[in-house]
Amino acid sequence: MKHSYLTALVLIAVIAAIAIGSQLIGIRLYDRIATNLLISLVLVVGLQTFMGNSGLLSFAHIGFMGLGAYTSAVLTIPAQMKGMALPDLYDFMKVVEISPLLAMLAAGVLAAVVAAVVAYPLMRLSDAASVITSFALLVVLYTVMNNWSAFTNGPRTLFGLPKTTDLPIAAIVAAVVVVVALLFKESRTGKLLRASREDEVAAAALGANIPHLRWRAFILAAFIAGIGGALWGHFITSFAPKAFYLKETFLIITMLVIGGANTVTGAVAGTILITFAYEGLRGTEGALNATAIGAGQVVGLTEIVLALAMIAVMIVKPGGLFPNREIGHILTRARRKKETVA
């Protein structure tokens, strides 16, 4: 447990360093990148609570992010703007307007409730069947968001959200989510779930109710994704359903896989590394398109490089940068080794 405390302190220090460093630099572009990084960190760590502990890949995570974003939007768009932003909104919702922070919490709760209702039968599946059904759930959530005009404005862009998410708020939420993920990992549910990841038969023989354990983790992941979606919505202030589909799913999974799905440290490290790489590649792509060499035809460079990077990491380090041990455990072992040598 001491390793978990040290891990929490180190990861919170990293989050604080990102937030404080960006504000000290004082460049708005860096603030936006840092805020986006911390929102992505919330989503990636949320995915790690399920995928890292259960060993099952989940494509549906971004769908719950979208559900959270739209829930918070409906609850916070000023009443006088709802007629323009959501012309088909139900009458009883047109006068509802609550604090964005409360709406973020409500977004997480609704995402968790939906996950609790739809996911339990899916938790009995493993391997390829689990992956396919999670992708199908993403398709269902995306289709609902794309066609439920009264709640989401359909495929059109939804606008009018108050800009509430800033760098300090994103940093605080990210730090809290990291602590929650570490606490869940060290809880009885987390330990049993990891045991089932290694050997389902042995875990079941010890009395572990594997579908129920997975269900709990999935609900927690959906709750965090809902809050992350609300954070993102109040940062970007306008969005459409296409923001919660394959491109974002690929990016979040890439962050987790490259960092190491089995550890919270890996989720944080992967998010930081891929965010910097993503922004650098986007800048390179834009620079090439602005020159005569690119002729405006360099498209998809960022996604191609990230895909190749994920393939390379899977070949060289299948478990990611932090495959099994958290940073607290690594630091403790290094200190003990140093003391032994001395």
HELIX and SHEET records of a PDB file:
HELIX    1   1 LYS A    2  ILE A   25  1                                  24    
HELIX    2   2 ARG A   28  SER A   54  1                                  27    
HELIX    3   3 HIS A   61  THR A   76  1                                  16    
HELIX    4   4 ALA A   79  ALA A   85  1                                   7    
HELIX    5   5 ASP A   91  MET A   93  5                                   3    
HELIX    6   6 PRO A  100  ALA A  119  1                                  20    
HELIX    7   7 TYR A  120  ARG A  124  5                                   5    
HELIX    8   8 ASP A  127  ASN A  147  1                                  21    
HELIX    9   9 SER A  149  THR A  152  1                                   4    
HELIX   10  10 LEU A  167  GLU A  186  1                                  20    
HELIX   11  11 ARG A  188  GLU A  198  1                                  11    
HELIX   12  12 GLU A  200  ALA A  205  1                                   6    
HELIX   13  13 ILE A  210  ILE A  236  1                                  27    
HELIX   14  14 PRO A  241  PHE A  244  5                                   4    
HELIX   15  15 LEU A  246  GLY A  259  1                                  14    
HELIX   16  16 VAL A  264  ALA A  290  1                                  27    
HELIX   17  17 LEU A  301  VAL A  316  1                                  16    
HELIX   18  18 ILE A  327  VAL A  341  1                                  15    
END                                                                             
